[in-house]
Amino acid sequence: MTPLLSVRGLSKEYEVGRSLFGKTTKTVKAVQDVSFDIAKGETLSLVGESGCGKSTVGRAIAGLHAATVGEVLLDGRSIADTPSAGWHSRVQVVFQDPFSSLNPRMRVRDIIAEPLTNFGSTRAKTEARVKELIDLVRLPRDAGDRFPHEFSGGQRQRIGIARALAPKPELVICDEAVSALDVSVKAQIVNLLADLRAELGLALLFISHDLAIVDHITDRVAVMYLGRIVEIGTRDDLFGAPVHPYTRALLSAVPVVDPGQRRDRIVLQGELPSPLSPPSGCAFRTRCPLAEPGCAGNVPALTDVGPGRQVACPVVTRTTADVN
Amino acid sequence: MTLRNPPIAEALPPVFEERTPRTGLAALILGNLSTSIGLFVLFLLLLIAIFAPWLGTVDPLAIDPTLRTRPPSADHFFGTDKLGRDLWSRVLFGTRVSLIVGFAVAVAATLLGVLLGMVSGYVRVLDGLLMRAMDAVMSIPSILLAIALVALTRPSVLNVIIAITVAEIPRVARLVRSVVLSLRDLPYVEAGVVSGSSSAKILRRHILPNAIAPIIVQATYICASAMIIEATLSFIGAGTPASIPSWGNIMAEGKALWQVKPMIVLIPAAFLSVTVLAVNMVGDGLRDALDSRLVKDV
């Protein structure tokens, strides 16, 4: 069975710094050799620190910029060969900032209707669908006639979700969709997304740095560090028994509610290296508690360590193999 | 694990009272003293321009050699010039030229500049070419450029308008380009891309409505600048032909008598100053009103 979405060897480089005659002097490798699949109705979360390239992956899948290398396929068909209407009627985005992602000079009705009219819906159909969507995301009935500035952050994010759902997409990319919201509103929106996913059979690509939220909503998790996936697996496997030293450090940083519970925090030393000059070999070796001299050599490849579970760390995979 | 909330439509009251931006905008503009005064003066000038033939004027071109350089009187409110023409009539008819040139240039330069600026800011491959062309035009002082363009053709009001428009387009184009560049990466523009809107539709629906405030303000400054350039061109004889009275050519004809009859120069100069001041007051008021509105939106 072909998955709904396949990302194959995706890399994205940005040119920074140009000489006088337009020659590129430096490139930032924001994303390197990222591959994963999302099945119909499945939720995959991309997690990692700011600047690890998780949003860049989302933007490439959303068609907001072209990949430098690699392919993005929907049902086996590449984004490069699909016209915008064909792609965006199936893949939609919920943006991070509920304030700047809605045009302040358009009425909510027109904001939600924009993808519908672009994808050839008739006037009557559009009107009915907009009403349906306003109910679906649980906005007040009269929301359509109003402007975005009349709504709170959580309500605006509902408008953004309604717009994304308008063309009945199969995959919705939630790019830090709840990060800008208050904790209580965040829970409402995450629950709304979870309900809608179940109701509509949506696949989600959930991009977030908030592991508690990810734990709540996701089926599978991919952890990124400096532009590469370092570990990928099901939620229970990955959160239950993290393998990669970076994943372990990341999970140990999640706040725990119970004050009596003992926590073994792994505190990483140093700063995130500059993506302009990443370390040779494994990019994490400069901060890794398990780093060996050999880590500076080749970039570690993702290795299978279980069903649907891959890790890019030769040190831990070797030691786990020894234990077994 | 599951922490479901009940449906919450009724628990979400509107956070602000109903308010549409349009009425808010009108209130802001009219509530601004500077804009109100400027608009009032411009309205008076517009009435003068329209009703000039009925405001106690005679033919502004009628020469009467027996009544040269007369002081103000009941027949000639502002006196007469060196050819015996009625100065009151000439200044009032001159209002027409200034207003027509000012508004025509503001509209034409803004429309063309917005077009070029939006293309330049959104279609990056054309950006370098268009902006270097704009730089080339801007590198020539606008009055010199206008003189050269009028000199190539015949002096007429239309040619003056075209010449000043060409000189003013780059100012609008550069402003619009910079605004488009700042808007094009905003999430709601990207949301437009994801919603399948074409580049033309994104420019029209998402970028232009949000860039309109600085464009309107710039248009008022261009209107004022065009009036001054027109007067300058007419003063040096490269603008409005002598057969049409304009404040610039009235001053030009009065300058020979400057030491004995300064009124012939000072009256049209005062009209020009008041008009330009009024236009600039409208512009300043609009800038403040639209700025504070932008702050409020955020």
Chai-1 contact restraints between the chains, C-beta under 6 A:
chainA,res_idxA,chainB,res_idxB,connection_type,confidence,min_distance_angstrom,max_distance_angstrom,comment,restraint_id
A,A62,B,V194,contact,1.0,0.0,6.0,A-B,restraint_1
A,L64,B,E190,contact,1.0,0.0,6.0,A-B,restraint_2
A,S84,B,G196,contact,1.0,0.0,6.0,A-B,restraint_3
A,A85,B,G196,contact,1.0,0.0,6.0,A-B,restraint_4
A,H88,B,V194,contact,1.0,0.0,6.0,A-B,restraint_5
A,H88,B,G196,contact,1.0,0.0,6.0,A-B,restraint_6
A,V93,B,V194,contact,1.0,0.0,6.0,A-B,restraint_7
A,F95,B,P187,contact,1.0,0.0,6.0,A-B,restraint_8
A,D97,B,P187,contact,1.0,0.0,6.0,A-B,restraint_9
A,S100,B,L186,contact,1.0,0.0,6.0,A-B,restraint_10
A,S100,B,P187,contact,1.0,0.0,6.0,A-B,restraint_11
A,S101,B,P187,contact,1.0,0.0,6.0,A-B,restraint_12
A,S101,B,Y188,contact,1.0,0.0,6.0,A-B,restraint_13
A,S101,B,A191,contact,1.0,0.0,6.0,A-B,restraint_14
A,L102,B,Y188,contact,1.0,0.0,6.0,A-B,restraint_15
A,N103,B,Y188,contact,1.0,0.0,6.0,A-B,restraint_16
A,N103,B,H206,contact,1.0,0.0,6.0,A-B,restraint_17
A,P104,B,D297,contact,1.0,0.0,6.0,A-B,restraint_18
A,R105,B,P209,contact,1.0,0.0,6.0,A-B,restraint_19
A,E114,B,S195,contact,1.0,0.0,6.0,A-B,restraint_20
A,P115,B,S195,contact,1.0,0.0,6.0,A-B,restraint_21
A,P115,B,G196,contact,1.0,0.0,6.0,A-B,restraint_22
A,N118,B,S195,contact,1.0,0.0,6.0,A-B,restraint_23
A,N118,B,G196,contact,1.0,0.0,6.0,A-B,restraint_24
A,N118,B,S197,contact,1.0,0.0,6.0,A-B,restraint_25
A,F119,B,G196,contact,1.0,0.0,6.0,A-B,restraint_26
A,R138,B,P7,contact,1.0,0.0,6.0,A-B,restraint_27
A,R138,B,I8,contact,1.0,0.0,6.0,A-B,restraint_28
A,R138,B,A9,contact,1.0,0.0,6.0,A-B,restraint_29
A,H149,B,D297,contact,1.0,0.0,6.0,A-B,restraint_30
A,E150,B,P14,contact,1.0,0.0,6.0,A-B,restraint_31
A,E150,B,F16,contact,1.0,0.0,6.0,A-B,restraint_32
A,S152,B,V15,contact,1.0,0.0,6.0,A-B,restraint_33
A,Q188,B,N5,contact,1.0,0.0,6.0,A-B,restraint_34
A,N191,B,R4,contact,1.0,0.0,6.0,A-B,restraint_35
A,N191,B,N5,contact,1.0,0.0,6.0,A-B,restraint_36
